[in-house]
């Protein structure tokens, strides 16, 4: 059994959200066969850096979509380019 690189996992999450337009943590964990704790942590981080945004909340369930920054991040991850996060303000 090989362990998937975290960059690959995050790229798979972003690719799924881009292809499906929206996704929840449960949907991602099941469809991508990833631990839910990893998916939740990834979604929180991706939302914090502006790669995804919350579209709707149903009780405890959150539905996300990808942003333009998320598409740029996905491209960098898939092409194995270095990633630099710039904080302005």
C-alpha positions as CSV (number, residue, x, y, z in Angstrom):
1,X,0.0,0.0,0.0
2,X,1.4,3.4,-1.0
3,X,0.7,6.5,0.9
4,X,-0.6,9.3,-1.2
5,X,1.2,12.7,-1.0
6,X,-0.9,15.4,0.7
7,X,-0.5,17.6,-2.4
8,X,-2.0,14.9,-4.5
9,X,-4.9,14.5,-2.1
10,X,-5.6,18.2,-2.1
11,X,-5.4,18.3,-5.9
12,X,-8.0,15.4,-6.0
13,X,-10.3,17.4,-3.7
14,X,-10.0,20.5,-5.8
15,X,-10.4,18.6,-9.1
16,X,-13.6,16.9,-7.7
17,X,-15.1,20.2,-6.6
18,X,-14.2,21.8,-10.0
19,X,-15.8,18.9,-12.0
20,X,-18.9,18.6,-9.8
21,X,-19.3,22.4,-9.2
22,X,-20.1,21.8,-5.5
23,X,-19.3,19.3,-2.9
24,X,-19.6,18.5,0.8
25,X,-17.0,16.9,3.2
26,X,-19.0,13.6,3.3
27,X,-19.3,13.5,-0.4
28,X,-15.6,14.0,-0.9
29,X,-14.6,11.5,1.7
30,X,-16.8,8.8,0.2
31,X,-16.2,9.5,-3.5
32,X,-12.4,10.0,-3.1
33,X,-12.0,7.3,-0.5
34,X,-10.2,9.6,1.9
35,X,-10.4,9.8,5.7
36,X,-13.1,12.4,6.7
37,X,-10.7,14.0,9.2
38,X,-8.3,14.8,6.3
39,X,-11.1,16.1,4.1
40,X,-12.4,18.4,6.8
41,X,-8.9,19.7,7.6
42,X,-8.2,20.3,3.9
43,X,-11.5,22.1,3.4
44,X,-10.9,24.4,6.4
45,X,-7.5,25.3,5.1
46,X,-8.6,25.7,1.5
47,X,-11.5,28.0,2.6
48,X,-9.1,30.0,4.8
49,X,-6.7,30.7,1.9
50,X,-9.6,31.5,-0.5
51,X,-9.3,28.4,-2.8
52,X,-12.9,27.4,-2.1
53,X,-15.9,29.2,-0.7
54,X,-18.9,28.2,1.3
55,X,-22.0,28.1,-1.0
56,X,-24.6,26.8,1.4
57,X,-25.0,25.3,4.9
58,X,-27.6,22.7,5.7
59,X,-27.4,22.3,9.5
60,X,-23.9,20.9,10.1
61,X,-23.3,20.1,6.4
62,X,-21.4,22.7,4.4
63,X,-21.4,22.8,0.6
64,X,-18.3,24.3,-1.1
65,X,-17.4,25.5,-4.6
66,X,-14.0,26.3,-6.1
67,X,-12.8,29.9,-6.7
68,X,-10.4,31.3,-9.3
69,X,-7.6,31.1,-6.7
70,X,-8.5,27.4,-6.2
71,X,-8.2,26.8,-9.9
72,X,-4.8,28.4,-10.0
73,X,-3.8,26.2,-7.0
74,X,-5.1,23.1,-8.7
75,X,-3.1,23.8,-11.8
76,X,0.1,24.3,-9.8
77,X,-0.5,21.1,-7.8
78,X,-1.2,19.1,-10.9
79,X,1.9,20.4,-12.7
80,X,4.0,20.0,-9.5
81,X,4.9,23.7,-9.5
82,X,6.1,25.4,-6.4
83,X,3.3,27.1,-4.4
84,X,3.8,30.5,-2.8
85,X,1.1,32.1,-0.7
86,X,1.2,35.9,-0.4
87,X,-0.6,37.6,2.4
88,X,-1.5,41.2,1.7
89,X,-2.9,43.9,3.9
